[in-house]
Structure formats: C-alpha cells, structure tokens
Amino acid sequence: MFTRRTVLASLAATPFFVSTAFAASPEVFVVDGIAINGYDPVAYFDQSAPVEGSRDHALMWKGAYWHFSSAENMTKFEANPEAYAPQYGGYCAYAASKGAVAKTVPEAWTVYEGKLYLNYSDQVRGVWSQDIPANIALADANWPAILDK
C-alpha cells in the first residue's frame, strides 16, 4: 500500500521533475511532436477513458499535433480546444503544483470541475488527488512561468 510519505520518498529518489536548465519547455507536452502521447483529449470527457488517437484524425494546435479517435472528436476539439485540452499543456498537474514540469501517462488522468488534468503516474495522481483544489491553486500560480525555468 502506498502512503503519501512513501510516494513522496520515491519521488525524491527518482528523476521525477524534468530539468529545464538548458532550454525552456514547449507550451504543450509532446513526444515526437505529438501532444499527450497521441491520446484523444475529447475521449476523456465523452468516454471517461483514455483512448488512443489516430493520425487519420489529427490537427495542429499550439505547435503540436493532436490525435483523435474519430472525426467527430476532432471537430469538437477544433471548435473549442480550450474546453478539451488538458491543463498545464498536458504536463503533470502535480509537478506544476510543485513549480516544475514532468511528462505524463494517459492512464493517470482526472476530469475535475470540467477540466482535464494529467499526471506522471497513477501513484502521483493519488497524491495529487488528496487535495485537488489546493494543488490546482498552486499549479495555476506557477503556470506558465515554470516553462521558462
């Protein structure tokens, strides 16, 4: 069983936060130019699950390619990307609350008050979920300045 203390201790012992000493991080978390690991941001809302997107349904937004599982989801996103895009550019919401950026995995997600938040891992999401409002307030205060650290 993981407690907050064991999760924080394991984070301290691992390279959790992305080092940005040499260059600023892009506005959106990308791997090979593709946002949020190629997963469909609309599906988190409509299907309550991470669903892999397809190159057949892709568009460019904020310097990244976003993939969708259907043309319908791509159209929804294109009409209102701010409603579906994850907060903090798809970087880890918990890391943002700590003043850093970190990659995310599709399985560690939360929709809270109509917004999508991604995390580094399920364990980190568990810690973040213990006080979502406070973590959001901290992350909001840090965002987007942490991209330039």
Beta strands, then each sheet from edge to edge (+ up, - down):
strand 1: 30-31
strand 2: 34-35
strand 3: 54-61
strand 4: 64-68
strand 5: 109-112
strand 6: 115-118
sheet 1: 1+ 2-
sheet 2: 3+ 4-
sheet 3: 5+ 6-
end
